[in-house]
Amino acid sequence: MHRPETLDLARAEPTGLQIEHHSIDYIPESERHAKLASQGPFWFLGNFHFFTISIGFVGPGMGLSAGWTTLAGALGIMFGTLFMAFHGSQGPEMGLPQMIQSRAQFGYRGVIVALLATLFVFVGFNVVNVSLMVDGVHNVFGIDGGFVAVAAVAIGALLAIYGHDLMHRTFTWALFATLPLYALVTLALVFGHAAPSSAPVPSTSSGFNWIGFATQFAIAASYNISYAPYVSDYSRYLPKQTSRAKLIAVIFAGASLSGAWMIGLGAWLAQKLHAADALVAMNDVGASLVPGLGKLIAFVSLAGFLPIIALNAYSAMLTVLTGIDSIVPIKPTRRARVASILAISTFVLACVFAIRGNGIALLQTFLTLMLYFLVPWTAVNLVDYFFVRRGHYAITHFFTPSGLYGAWQLRGILSYLIGFASMVPFFYVFDAEVNREVFVGPFARMLGGVDIAWLIGLIVSGGVYWLLSRSLDLDRERRVIAETPAVDA
């Protein structure tokens, strides 16, 4: 079988600060230079920032106490992290970006269905990220956030252009910078050394309600499920023999611990200080301890958040190139990655300036919609990988529409669409900025506004795909895989 140009195995790993030359192609064993130990800190920082703190404001804003918000957030984060951690194990075993792998379930061209959902997540995350930065800079420093938006997107784009290695380094640096400051803010809250916030006060109470608890759980779960399309992109440089169990455990520990900590911190900031803006709240806590410390915490928080902007830009680039390649085969050159990242970053900036509004309200609505789009995909992908094909794939066949996985795989496409359709009656979309319901499905209305659409989507999409896959000729697939030359040969 002809080996496509995308599997260029002859190039040596670059040295020094150079633009990563791989993108949607296979990572050869000879270039798998990443370490398992790097995955824990990387995904710890993935949640260790003021964006995650803002998620902890959702529960108190719906009348949920800080304690119940912390519990709902921790349970949701752990539930969502299970999915992202299991996706992460696919990286070293296959050496491919996550969305290239999805061609096995959706087909070489059919994967565009899943790509649209994941691109919405990557771009949408950066729109919300930058919007929160703009709000925070204006509220803390009293300056126009427009310049900050441009600078943040530009720096994120530059990091994404240089790619995998530089991004891992900047994640480590950002963790070292933010960890002591966030620990200090947490200790200040615990021991009561914090002044009330001057930010607008949301409506809060110290009680419990199922709608608030379910919403906080779902938003926290969706937050880490949203990492499912990312994880393999950053674990594919690990050696193929990396222990699956250890990798899953490391990713789970890193992402769930920081996520639960930050959401809990946000919940207590909201209840004790009536905070509605994470940067403002941390500025107030710092200022109550030492004059000027609050501004330093806010500044370091902004700087430490820039790798997250890069994270989204990088994965969005892989998604865009996969989409283009699924229509017209391309050679994934450095020029292609630069052009796609610049286009994505320009679009993000345009959306930030066009969509002005309350960052927290935008966050809540976006995370809800994101969960709806991602759940059917993650169910199909994981069921295929762990229960249907059990990790047996022909790598070279991912790069041709005439290969083992074909141009269109109706099993995956139908499972996604049926799963999404089954969720619609359970949708509960609420616009917190104007305090009104946007869409409430009949079953969500019957449940009093409790949103379980994500659970329905997981069960239906995964179940339908498993049933449809019973007609797959797996013995034939394994014969083809056995006859296909190894990509590292």
HELIX and SHEET records of a PDB file:
HELIX    1   1 GLU A   29  GLU A   31  5                                   3    
HELIX    2   2 LEU A   36  SER A   38  5                                   3    
HELIX    3   3 GLN A   39  ASN A   47  1                                   9    
HELIX    4   4 PHE A   50  ILE A   55  1                                   6    
HELIX    5   5 VAL A   58  GLY A   61  1                                   4    
HELIX    6   6 ALA A   66  GLY A   88  1                                  23    
HELIX    7   7 GLN A   90  MET A   94  1                                   5    
HELIX    8   8 GLN A   98  GLN A  101  1                                   4    
HELIX    9   9 ARG A  103  PHE A  106  1                                   4    
HELIX   10  10 ILE A  112  PHE A  141  1                                  30    
HELIX   11  11 GLY A  145  TYR A  162  1                                  18    
HELIX   12  12 HIS A  164  VAL A  190  1                                  27    
HELIX   13  13 TRP A  210  ILE A  225  1                                  16    
HELIX   14  14 ALA A  228  SER A  235  1                                   8    
HELIX   15  15 ARG A  244  LEU A  273  1                                  30    
HELIX   16  16 ALA A  278  LEU A  289  1                                  12    
HELIX   17  17 LEU A  293  ILE A  327  1                                  35    
HELIX   18  18 ARG A  334  ALA A  354  1                                  21    
HELIX   19  19 GLY A  359  VAL A  383  1                                  25    
HELIX   20  20 ASP A  384  VAL A  388  3                                   5    
HELIX   21  21 ILE A  395  PHE A  399  5                                   5    
HELIX   22  22 LEU A  410  MET A  423  1                                  14    
HELIX   23  23 VAL A  424  PHE A  426  5                                   3    
HELIX   24  24 PRO A  442  MET A  446  1                                   5    
HELIX   25  25 ALA A  453  LEU A  468  1                                  16    
HELIX   26  26 SER A  469  SER A  471  5                                   3    
HELIX   27  27 LEU A  474  GLU A  483  1                                  10    
SHEET    1   A 2 TYR A 428  ASP A 431  0                                        
SHEET    2   A 2 ARG A 436  VAL A 440 -1                                        
END                                                                             
